[in-house]
Amino acid sequence: MGRAKDSLKHQIRTAALTGITDSDSLRAYKRACDAFSVWGKEQGITGLQEVSQDVLQRYADYLASRPEEYTAATIHAKLAPVCKAAGVSMAEIRKPKRTAGRIQRGRSATKTGRGEREAGQDRFRRLVELQQCVGIRRAELSRLTGGDLIEDEHGGMYIHVRRGKGGKEQLQFIIPDDRETVRRIFDGIGPDDRVFMAEEMRNHINLHGLRASHARACYSYYNDMIAKNPAASEALRAALLRRWDNGHAELQKRDTGRYRAARRAFCEAMTNSPYLLRGENRQKAIRLGLPTEYNRLALMAVSVFHLSHWRLDVTVTNYLIQ
Protein backbone atom coordinates (compact mmCIF):
# COMPACT_ATOMS: atom_id res chain seq x y z
CA MET A 1 0.00 0.00 0.00
CA GLY A 2 1.32 3.44 -0.93
CA ARG A 3 2.04 6.05 1.69
CA ALA A 4 -0.48 8.85 2.25
CA LYS A 5 1.87 11.43 0.72
CA ASP A 6 1.96 9.38 -2.49
CA SER A 7 -1.83 9.30 -2.79
CA LEU A 8 -3.71 11.05 -5.59
CA LYS A 9 -5.48 13.22 -3.02
CA HIS A 10 -2.22 14.38 -1.44
CA GLN A 11 -0.54 15.11 -4.77
CA ILE A 12 -3.48 17.14 -6.07
CA ARG A 13 -3.92 19.05 -2.83
CA THR A 14 -0.22 19.92 -2.68
CA ALA A 15 -0.14 21.27 -6.23
CA ALA A 16 -3.49 23.05 -6.07
CA LEU A 17 -2.91 24.78 -2.73
CA THR A 18 0.49 26.23 -3.65
CA GLY A 19 0.31 30.00 -3.18
CA ILE A 20 -3.22 29.93 -1.68
CA THR A 21 -3.33 31.57 1.77
CA ASP A 22 -6.90 32.82 2.13
CA SER A 23 -8.74 30.51 4.56
CA ASP A 24 -12.03 30.41 2.62
CA SER A 25 -10.22 29.63 -0.62
CA LEU A 26 -8.17 26.93 1.09
CA ARG A 27 -11.32 25.17 2.32
CA ALA A 28 -13.00 25.41 -1.07
CA TYR A 29 -9.90 24.15 -2.91
CA LYS A 30 -9.49 21.22 -0.52
CA ARG A 31 -13.11 20.17 -0.99
CA ALA A 32 -12.76 20.35 -4.77
CA CYS A 33 -9.50 18.36 -4.74
CA ASP A 34 -10.98 15.70 -2.48
CA ALA A 35 -14.10 15.36 -4.63
CA PHE A 36 -11.97 14.87 -7.74
CA SER A 37 -9.75 12.37 -5.93
CA VAL A 38 -12.77 10.21 -5.08
CA TRP A 39 -13.90 10.26 -8.71
CA GLY A 40 -10.35 9.75 -9.97
CA LYS A 41 -9.77 6.65 -7.86
CA GLU A 42 -12.98 5.18 -9.25
CA GLN A 43 -11.49 5.74 -12.72
CA GLY A 44 -8.25 3.98 -11.79
CA ILE A 45 -6.16 7.17 -11.62
CA THR A 46 -3.35 6.84 -9.08
CA GLY A 47 -1.21 9.96 -9.50
CA LEU A 48 -1.26 13.61 -10.61
CA GLN A 49 0.87 12.79 -13.66
CA GLU A 50 -2.14 10.89 -15.05
CA VAL A 51 -4.48 13.88 -14.79
CA SER A 52 -4.45 15.06 -18.40
CA GLN A 53 -6.72 17.41 -20.32
CA ASP A 54 -8.71 14.37 -21.49
CA VAL A 55 -9.20 13.17 -17.90
CA LEU A 56 -10.35 16.62 -16.82
CA GLN A 57 -12.75 16.76 -19.74
CA ARG A 58 -14.25 13.44 -18.66
CA TYR A 59 -14.63 14.81 -15.13
CA ALA A 60 -16.30 17.98 -16.44
CA ASP A 61 -18.66 15.86 -18.54
CA TYR A 62 -19.48 13.74 -15.48
CA LEU A 63 -20.36 16.83 -13.42
CA ALA A 64 -22.37 18.35 -16.28
CA SER A 65 -24.38 15.14 -16.61
CA ARG A 66 -25.82 15.75 -13.13
CA PRO A 67 -27.45 19.21 -13.40
CA GLU A 68 -29.70 18.49 -10.43
CA GLU A 69 -26.55 18.46 -8.24
CA TYR A 70 -24.10 20.78 -10.00
CA THR A 71 -24.80 24.23 -11.43
CA ALA A 72 -22.49 25.80 -14.00
CA ALA A 73 -20.87 27.90 -11.25
CA THR A 74 -20.33 24.82 -9.06
CA ILE A 75 -18.72 22.94 -11.93
CA HIS A 76 -16.32 25.84 -12.52
CA ALA A 77 -15.46 25.90 -8.80
CA LYS A 78 -14.81 22.14 -8.73
CA LEU A 79 -12.65 22.20 -11.85
CA ALA A 80 -10.49 25.25 -11.13
CA PRO A 81 -8.27 23.79 -8.35
CA VAL A 82 -7.73 20.51 -10.19
CA CYS A 83 -6.88 22.31 -13.43
CA LYS A 84 -4.38 24.41 -11.51
CA ALA A 85 -2.82 21.29 -9.98
CA ALA A 86 -2.57 19.59 -13.36
CA GLY A 87 -1.34 22.69 -15.19
CA VAL A 88 -4.26 22.59 -17.62
CA SER A 89 -5.97 25.83 -18.64
CA MET A 90 -9.65 26.02 -17.72
CA ALA A 91 -10.22 27.48 -21.17
CA GLU A 92 -9.27 24.10 -22.67
CA ILE A 93 -12.11 22.30 -20.88
CA ARG A 94 -15.66 22.30 -22.31
CA LYS A 95 -18.14 23.04 -19.55
CA PRO A 96 -21.52 24.73 -18.98
CA LYS A 97 -21.31 28.50 -19.26
CA ARG A 98 -22.22 30.71 -16.35
CA THR A 99 -24.67 33.41 -17.38
CA ALA A 100 -25.24 36.87 -15.96
CA GLY A 101 -28.90 36.19 -15.25
CA ARG A 102 -28.07 33.48 -12.72
CA ILE A 103 -25.42 35.29 -10.71
CA GLN A 104 -26.41 36.19 -7.17
CA ARG A 105 -24.86 39.10 -5.31
CA GLY A 106 -24.25 39.65 -1.64
CA ARG A 107 -25.08 42.40 0.81
CA SER A 108 -25.73 45.16 -1.72
CA ALA A 109 -28.39 43.17 -3.54
CA THR A 110 -30.53 42.99 -0.40
CA LYS A 111 -29.93 46.50 0.97
CA THR A 112 -29.86 48.57 -2.19
CA GLY A 113 -31.61 51.65 -0.77
CA ARG A 114 -29.29 52.02 2.21
CA GLY A 115 -26.24 51.40 0.05
CA GLU A 116 -27.27 54.04 -2.47
CA ARG A 117 -27.79 56.59 0.31
CA GLU A 118 -24.41 55.82 1.88
CA ALA A 119 -22.63 56.09 -1.50
CA GLY A 120 -23.66 59.76 -1.64
CA GLN A 121 -22.57 60.63 1.91
CA ASP A 122 -19.40 62.65 2.58
CA ARG A 123 -18.06 60.14 5.12
CA PHE A 124 -17.74 57.52 2.38
CA ARG A 125 -16.63 59.85 -0.42
CA ARG A 126 -12.95 58.78 -0.39
CA LEU A 127 -13.91 55.09 -0.45
CA VAL A 128 -16.28 55.53 -3.38
CA GLU A 129 -13.81 57.69 -5.32
CA LEU A 130 -10.97 55.21 -4.91
CA GLN A 131 -13.15 52.24 -5.80
CA GLN A 132 -14.20 53.99 -9.00
CA CYS A 133 -10.50 54.24 -9.90
CA VAL A 134 -9.22 50.90 -8.61
CA GLY A 135 -12.12 48.45 -8.56
CA ILE A 136 -10.88 45.91 -6.01
CA ARG A 137 -12.78 43.77 -3.51
CA ARG A 138 -14.07 44.99 -0.15
CA ALA A 139 -11.52 43.04 1.90
CA GLU A 140 -8.71 44.26 -0.35
CA LEU A 141 -9.79 47.88 0.13
CA SER A 142 -9.86 47.43 3.90
CA ARG A 143 -6.24 46.18 3.94
CA LEU A 144 -4.73 48.95 1.79
CA THR A 145 -1.89 50.98 3.34
CA GLY A 146 -0.12 54.12 2.18
CA GLY A 147 2.77 52.02 0.90
CA ASP A 148 0.55 50.17 -1.55
CA LEU A 149 0.57 53.00 -4.09
CA ILE A 150 3.39 52.35 -6.57
CA GLU A 151 4.64 54.59 -9.38
CA ASP A 152 7.41 53.30 -11.63
CA GLU A 153 10.07 55.06 -13.67
CA HIS A 154 8.06 54.60 -16.87
CA GLY A 155 5.11 56.63 -15.59
CA GLY A 156 2.95 53.65 -14.67
CA MET A 157 0.84 53.64 -11.50
CA TYR A 158 -0.30 50.56 -9.59
CA ILE A 159 -2.08 49.58 -6.42
CA HIS A 160 -0.31 46.70 -4.68
CA VAL A 161 -2.90 44.18 -3.45
CA ARG A 162 -0.89 42.09 -1.03
CA ARG A 163 -3.54 39.47 -0.42
CA GLY A 164 -6.20 39.24 -3.09
CA LYS A 165 -8.63 36.42 -3.84
CA GLY A 166 -7.06 33.08 -2.97
CA GLY A 167 -4.31 34.90 -1.06
CA LYS A 168 -2.64 35.95 -4.31
CA GLU A 169 -0.55 39.09 -4.68
CA GLN A 170 -1.41 41.38 -7.57
CA LEU A 171 -0.60 44.77 -9.08
CA GLN A 172 -3.70 46.72 -10.07
CA PHE A 173 -2.93 49.05 -12.98
CA ILE A 174 -4.39 52.57 -12.78
CA ILE A 175 -5.42 54.07 -16.12
CA PRO A 176 -4.16 57.65 -16.80
CA ASP A 177 -7.47 59.46 -16.22
CA ASP A 178 -7.70 58.13 -12.65
CA ARG A 179 -4.15 58.75 -11.41
CA GLU A 180 -4.62 62.24 -10.00
CA THR A 181 -7.59 61.10 -7.92
CA VAL A 182 -5.63 58.13 -6.55
CA ARG A 183 -2.64 60.34 -5.65
CA ARG A 184 -4.91 62.75 -3.80
CA ILE A 185 -6.52 60.00 -1.73
CA PHE A 186 -3.15 58.47 -0.77
CA ASP A 187 -1.54 61.85 -0.07
CA GLY A 188 -0.29 62.15 3.52
CA ILE A 189 -0.94 58.51 4.47
CA GLY A 190 2.08 56.79 6.02
CA PRO A 191 3.49 53.67 4.34
CA ASP A 192 2.16 51.40 7.10
CA ASP A 193 -1.05 53.31 7.86
CA ARG A 194 -4.43 52.09 6.64
CA VAL A 195 -5.96 54.10 3.83
CA PHE A 196 -9.47 53.57 5.24
CA MET A 197 -10.54 53.51 8.87
CA ALA A 198 -12.73 50.69 10.15
CA GLU A 199 -15.81 52.92 10.30
CA GLU A 200 -15.39 53.80 6.62
CA MET A 201 -15.56 50.13 5.71
CA ARG A 202 -18.78 49.55 7.66
CA ASN A 203 -21.33 50.26 4.95
CA HIS A 204 -23.71 48.66 2.47
CA ILE A 205 -22.38 50.40 -0.62
CA ASN A 206 -22.46 48.25 -3.73
CA LEU A 207 -18.69 48.01 -4.10
CA HIS A 208 -19.04 45.19 -6.60
CA GLY A 209 -21.20 47.46 -8.73
CA LEU A 210 -18.44 50.10 -8.65
CA ARG A 211 -15.91 47.37 -9.54
CA ALA A 212 -18.06 46.43 -12.54
CA SER A 213 -18.36 50.08 -13.58
CA HIS A 214 -14.58 50.43 -13.30
CA ALA A 215 -14.11 47.33 -15.49
CA ARG A 216 -16.33 48.86 -18.19
CA ALA A 217 -14.37 52.12 -18.08
CA CYS A 218 -11.09 50.22 -18.40
CA TYR A 219 -12.43 48.22 -21.34
CA SER A 220 -13.34 51.48 -23.11
CA TYR A 221 -9.83 52.80 -22.42
CA TYR A 222 -8.09 49.79 -24.00
CA ASN A 223 -10.58 49.43 -26.85
CA ASP A 224 -10.21 53.11 -27.79
CA MET A 225 -6.42 52.91 -27.50
CA ILE A 226 -6.28 49.93 -29.88
CA ALA A 227 -8.68 51.58 -32.34
CA LYS A 228 -6.71 54.84 -32.42
CA ASN A 229 -3.27 53.27 -32.51
CA PRO A 230 -3.10 49.72 -33.92
CA ALA A 231 0.59 49.52 -32.97
CA ALA A 232 -0.49 49.67 -29.32
CA SER A 233 -1.85 46.14 -29.70
CA GLU A 234 1.62 44.60 -29.82
CA ALA A 235 2.82 46.53 -26.77
CA LEU A 236 -0.30 45.53 -24.84
CA ARG A 237 0.03 41.88 -25.89
CA ALA A 238 3.69 41.88 -24.80
CA ALA A 239 2.80 43.36 -21.41
CA LEU A 240 0.12 40.71 -20.88
CA LEU A 241 2.55 37.93 -21.78
CA ARG A 242 5.13 39.28 -19.32
CA ARG A 243 2.51 39.23 -16.57
CA TRP A 244 1.46 35.70 -17.60
CA ASP A 245 5.05 34.42 -17.60
CA ASN A 246 5.73 35.92 -14.17
CA GLY A 247 2.62 34.26 -12.78
CA HIS A 248 3.39 30.83 -14.24
CA ALA A 249 7.09 30.43 -13.47
CA GLU A 250 6.42 27.46 -11.17
CA LEU A 251 4.45 25.64 -13.87
CA GLN A 252 7.32 26.17 -16.31
CA LYS A 253 9.74 24.52 -13.86
CA ARG A 254 7.35 21.67 -13.07
CA ASP A 255 6.08 20.76 -16.53
CA THR A 256 7.44 22.48 -19.64
CA GLY A 257 4.93 20.80 -21.96
CA ARG A 258 1.89 21.94 -20.02
CA TYR A 259 3.41 25.38 -19.60
CA ARG A 260 3.78 25.77 -23.35
CA ALA A 261 0.25 24.49 -24.03
CA ALA A 262 -1.26 26.85 -21.43
CA ARG A 263 0.76 29.78 -22.77
CA ARG A 264 -0.40 29.01 -26.30
CA ALA A 265 -4.03 28.91 -25.13
CA PHE A 266 -3.55 32.27 -23.40
CA CYS A 267 -2.14 33.81 -26.60
CA GLU A 268 -5.06 32.45 -28.62
CA ALA A 269 -7.56 33.83 -26.10
CA MET A 270 -6.35 37.40 -26.64
CA THR A 271 -6.41 37.53 -30.42
CA ASN A 272 -8.14 40.48 -32.06
CA SER A 273 -11.09 38.41 -33.28
CA PRO A 274 -14.37 39.54 -31.68
CA TYR A 275 -15.60 37.91 -28.49
CA LEU A 276 -19.28 37.30 -29.28
CA LEU A 277 -21.99 37.01 -26.64
CA ARG A 278 -24.46 34.16 -27.01
CA GLY A 279 -27.58 32.83 -25.31
CA GLU A 280 -28.75 34.50 -22.10
CA ASN A 281 -25.74 36.83 -21.99
CA ARG A 282 -26.52 38.15 -25.46
CA GLN A 283 -30.20 38.61 -24.60
CA LYS A 284 -29.32 40.49 -21.42
CA ALA A 285 -26.83 42.75 -23.22
CA ILE A 286 -29.43 43.64 -25.85
CA ARG A 287 -32.02 44.31 -23.14
CA LEU A 288 -29.60 46.66 -21.34
CA GLY A 289 -28.43 48.36 -24.52
CA LEU A 290 -24.88 47.02 -24.11
CA PRO A 291 -22.51 45.68 -26.80
CA THR A 292 -22.84 42.05 -27.84
CA GLU A 293 -19.25 41.74 -29.08
CA TYR A 294 -15.93 42.78 -27.58
CA ASN A 295 -12.28 43.06 -28.59
CA ARG A 296 -10.48 40.07 -27.06
CA LEU A 297 -7.20 41.86 -26.41
CA ALA A 298 -8.92 44.74 -24.63
CA LEU A 299 -10.99 42.23 -22.65
CA MET A 300 -7.89 40.32 -21.57
CA ALA A 301 -6.21 43.54 -20.44
CA VAL A 302 -9.18 44.29 -18.19
CA SER A 303 -9.27 40.72 -16.89
CA VAL A 304 -5.55 40.56 -16.07
CA PHE A 305 -4.57 44.11 -15.10
CA HIS A 306 -7.77 45.15 -13.30
CA LEU A 307 -9.75 42.09 -12.19
CA SER A 308 -7.02 39.44 -11.84
CA HIS A 309 -9.35 36.78 -13.22
CA TRP A 310 -7.45 35.85 -16.40
CA ARG A 311 -10.78 34.69 -17.85
CA LEU A 312 -12.73 36.43 -20.61
CA ASP A 313 -16.04 34.73 -19.81
CA VAL A 314 -15.85 35.76 -16.14
CA THR A 315 -14.95 39.32 -17.12
CA VAL A 316 -17.91 39.67 -19.49
CA THR A 317 -20.52 37.81 -17.45
CA ASN A 318 -19.67 39.14 -13.99
CA TYR A 319 -18.66 42.69 -14.85
CA LEU A 320 -19.28 44.10 -18.32
CA ILE A 321 -22.95 43.14 -18.60
CA GLN A 322 -23.90 43.57 -14.95
C-alpha positions in Angstrom: 0.0 0.0 0.0 1.3 3.4 -0.9 2.0 6.0 1.7 -0.5 8.9 2.2 1.9 11.4 0.7 2.0 9.4 -2.5 -1.8 9.3 -2.8 -3.7 11.0 -5.6 -5.5 13.2 -3.0 -2.2 14.4 -1.4 -0.5 15.1 -4.8 -3.5 17.1 -6.1 -3.9 19.1 -2.8 -0.2 19.9 -2.7 -0.1 21.3 -6.2 -3.5 23.1 -6.1 -2.9 24.8 -2.7 0.5 26.2 -3.6 0.3 30.0 -3.2 -3.2 29.9 -1.7 -3.3 31.6 1.8 -6.9 32.8 2.1 -8.7 30.5 4.6 -12.0 30.4 2.6 -10.2 29.6 -0.6 -8.2 26.9 1.1 -11.3 25.2 2.3 -13.0 25.4 -1.1 -9.9 24.2 -2.9 -9.5 21.2 -0.5 -13.1 20.2 -1.0 -12.8 20.3 -4.8 -9.5 18.4 -4.7 -11.0 15.7 -2.5 -14.1 15.4 -4.6 -12.0 14.9 -7.7 -9.7 12.4 -5.9 -12.8 10.2 -5.1 -13.9 10.3 -8.7 -10.3 9.8 -10.0 -9.8 6.6 -7.9 -13.0 5.2 -9.3 -11.5 5.7 -12.7 -8.3 4.0 -11.8 -6.2 7.2 -11.6 -3.4 6.8 -9.1 -1.2 10.0 -9.5 -1.3 13.6 -10.6 0.9 12.8 -13.7 -2.1 10.9 -15.0 -4.5 13.9 -14.8 -4.5 15.1 -18.4 -6.7 17.4 -20.3 -8.7 14.4 -21.5 -9.2 13.2 -17.9 -10.3 16.6 -16.8 -12.7 16.8 -19.7 -14.3 13.4 -18.7 -14.6 14.8 -15.1 -16.3 18.0 -16.4 -18.7 15.9 -18.5 -19.5 13.7 -15.5 -20.4 16.8 -13.4 -22.4 18.4 -16.3 -24.4 15.1 -16.6 -25.8 15.8 -13.1 -27.4 19.2 -13.4 -29.7 18.5 -10.4 -26.5 18.5 -8.2 -24.1 20.8 -10.0 -24.8 24.2 -11.4 -22.5 25.8 -14.0 -20.9 27.9 -11.3 -20.3 24.8 -9.1 -18.7 22.9 -11.9 -16.3 25.8 -12.5 -15.5 25.9 -8.8 -14.8 22.1 -8.7 -12.6 22.2 -11.9 -10.5 25.3 -11.1 -8.3 23.8 -8.4 -7.7 20.5 -10.2 -6.9 22.3 -13.4 -4.4 24.4 -11.5 -2.8 21.3 -10.0 -2.6 19.6 -13.4 -1.3 22.7 -15.2 -4.3 22.6 -17.6 -6.0 25.8 -18.6 -9.7 26.0 -17.7 -10.2 27.5 -21.2 -9.3 24.1 -22.7 -12.1 22.3 -20.9 -15.7 22.3 -22.3 -18.1 23.0 -19.6 -21.5 24.7 -19.0 -21.3 28.5 -19.3 -22.2 30.7 -16.4 -24.7 33.4 -17.4 -25.2 36.9 -16.0 -28.9 36.2 -15.3 -28.1 33.5 -12.7 -25.4 35.3 -10.7 -26.4 36.2 -7.2 -24.9 39.1 -5.3 -24.3 39.7 -1.6 -25.1 42.4 0.8 -25.7 45.2 -1.7 -28.4 43.2 -3.5 -30.5 43.0 -0.4 -29.9 46.5 1.0 -29.9 48.6 -2.2 -31.6 51.7 -0.8 -29.3 52.0 2.2 -26.2 51.4 0.1 -27.3 54.0 -2.5 -27.8 56.6 0.3 -24.4 55.8 1.9 -22.6 56.1 -1.5 -23.7 59.8 -1.6 -22.6 60.6 1.9 -19.4 62.7 2.6 -18.1 60.1 5.1 -17.7 57.5 2.4 -16.6 59.8 -0.4 -12.9 58.8 -0.4 -13.9 55.1 -0.4 -16.3 55.5 -3.4 -13.8 57.7 -5.3 -11.0 55.2 -4.9 -13.1 52.2 -5.8 -14.2 54.0 -9.0 -10.5 54.2 -9.9 -9.2 50.9 -8.6 -12.1 48.4 -8.6 -10.9 45.9 -6.0 -12.8 43.8 -3.5 -14.1 45.0 -0.2 -11.5 43.0 1.9 -8.7 44.3 -0.4 -9.8 47.9 0.1 -9.9 47.4 3.9 -6.2 46.2 3.9 -4.7 49.0 1.8 -1.9 51.0 3.3 -0.1 54.1 2.2 2.8 52.0 0.9 0.6 50.2 -1.5 0.6 53.0 -4.1 3.4 52.4 -6.6 4.6 54.6 -9.4 7.4 53.3 -11.6 10.1 55.1 -13.7 8.1 54.6 -16.9 5.1 56.6 -15.6 3.0 53.6 -14.7 0.8 53.6 -11.5 -0.3 50.6 -9.6 -2.1 49.6 -6.4 -0.3 46.7 -4.7 -2.9 44.2 -3.4 -0.9 42.1 -1.0 -3.5 39.5 -0.4 -6.2 39.2 -3.1 -8.6 36.4 -3.8 -7.1 33.1 -3.0 -4.3 34.9 -1.1 -2.6 36.0 -4.3 -0.6 39.1 -4.7 -1.4 41.4 -7.6 -0.6 44.8 -9.1 -3.7 46.7 -10.1 -2.9 49.0 -13.0 -4.4 52.6 -12.8 -5.4 54.1 -16.1 -4.2 57.6 -16.8 -7.5 59.5 -16.2 -7.7 58.1 -12.7 -4.2 58.7 -11.4 -4.6 62.2 -10.0 -7.6 61.1 -7.9 -5.6 58.1 -6.5 -2.6 60.3 -5.7 -4.9 62.8 -3.8 -6.5 60.0 -1.7 -3.2 58.5 -0.8 -1.5 61.8 -0.1 -0.3 62.1 3.5 -0.9 58.5 4.5 2.1 56.8 6.0 3.5 53.7 4.3 2.2 51.4 7.1 -1.0 53.3 7.9 -4.4 52.1 6.6 -6.0 54.1 3.8 -9.5 53.6 5.2 -10.5 53.5 8.9 -12.7 50.7 10.2 -15.8 52.9 10.3 -15.4 53.8 6.6 -15.6 50.1 5.7 -18.8 49.6 7.7 -21.3 50.3 4.9 -23.7 48.7 2.5 -22.4 50.4 -0.6 -22.5 48.3 -3.7 -18.7 48.0 -4.1 -19.0 45.2 -6.6 -21.2 47.5 -8.7 -18.4 50.1 -8.6 -15.9 47.4 -9.5 -18.1 46.4 -12.5 -18.4 50.1 -13.6 -14.6 50.4 -13.3 -14.1 47.3 -15.5 -16.3 48.9 -18.2 -14.4 52.1 -18.1 -11.1 50.2 -18.4 -12.4 48.2 -21.3 -13.3 51.5 -23.1 -9.8 52.8 -22.4 -8.1 49.8 -24.0 -10.6 49.4 -26.8 -10.2 53.1 -27.8 -6.4 52.9 -27.5 -6.3 49.9 -29.9 -8.7 51.6 -32.3 -6.7 54.8 -32.4 -3.3 53.3 -32.5 -3.1 49.7 -33.9 0.6 49.5 -33.0 -0.5 49.7 -29.3 -1.9 46.1 -29.7 1.6 44.6 -29.8 2.8 46.5 -26.8 -0.3 45.5 -24.8 0.0 41.9 -25.9 3.7 41.9 -24.8 2.8 43.4 -21.4 0.1 40.7 -20.9 2.6 37.9 -21.8 5.1 39.3 -19.3 2.5 39.2 -16.6 1.5 35.7 -17.6 5.0 34.4 -17.6 5.7 35.9 -14.2 2.6 34.3 -12.8 3.4 30.8 -14.2 7.1 30.4 -13.5 6.4 27.5 -11.2 4.4 25.6 -13.9 7.3 26.2 -16.3 9.7 24.5 -13.9 7.3 21.7 -13.1 6.1 20.8 -16.5 7.4 22.5 -19.6 4.9 20.8 -22.0 1.9 21.9 -20.0 3.4 25.4 -19.6 3.8 25.8 -23.4 0.3 24.5 -24.0 -1.3 26.8 -21.4 0.8 29.8 -22.8 -0.4 29.0 -26.3 -4.0 28.9 -25.1 -3.5 32.3 -23.4 -2.1 33.8 -26.6 -5.1 32.4 -28.6 -7.6 33.8 -26.1 -6.4 37.4 -26.6 -6.4 37.5 -30.4 -8.1 40.5 -32.1 -11.1 38.4 -33.3 -14.4 39.5 -31.7 -15.6 37.9 -28.5 -19.3 37.3 -29.3 -22.0 37.0 -26.6 -24.5 34.2 -27.0 -27.6 32.8 -25.3 -28.7 34.5 -22.1 -25.7 36.8 -22.0 -26.5 38.2 -25.5 -30.2 38.6 -24.6 -29.3 40.5 -21.4 -26.8 42.7 -23.2 -29.4 43.6 -25.8 -32.0 44.3 -23.1 -29.6 46.7 -21.3 -28.4 48.4 -24.5 -24.9 47.0 -24.1 -22.5 45.7 -26.8 -22.8 42.0 -27.8 -19.3 41.7 -29.1 -15.9 42.8 -27.6 -12.3 43.1 -28.6 -10.5 40.1 -27.1 -7.2 41.9 -26.4 -8.9 44.7 -24.6 -11.0 42.2 -22.6 -7.9 40.3 -21.6 -6.2 43.5 -20.4 -9.2 44.3 -18.2 -9.3 40.7 -16.9 -5.5 40.6 -16.1 -4.6 44.1 -15.1 -7.8 45.1 -13.3 -9.7 42.1 -12.2 -7.0 39.4 -11.8 -9.4 36.8 -13.2 -7.4 35.8 -16.4 -10.8 34.7 -17.9 -12.7 36.4 -20.6 -16.0 34.7 -19.8 -15.9 35.8 -16.1 -14.9 39.3 -17.1 -17.9 39.7 -19.5 -20.5 37.8 -17.4 -19.7 39.1 -14.0 -18.7 42.7 -14.8 -19.3 44.1 -18.3 -23.0 43.1 -18.6 -23.9 43.6 -15.0 
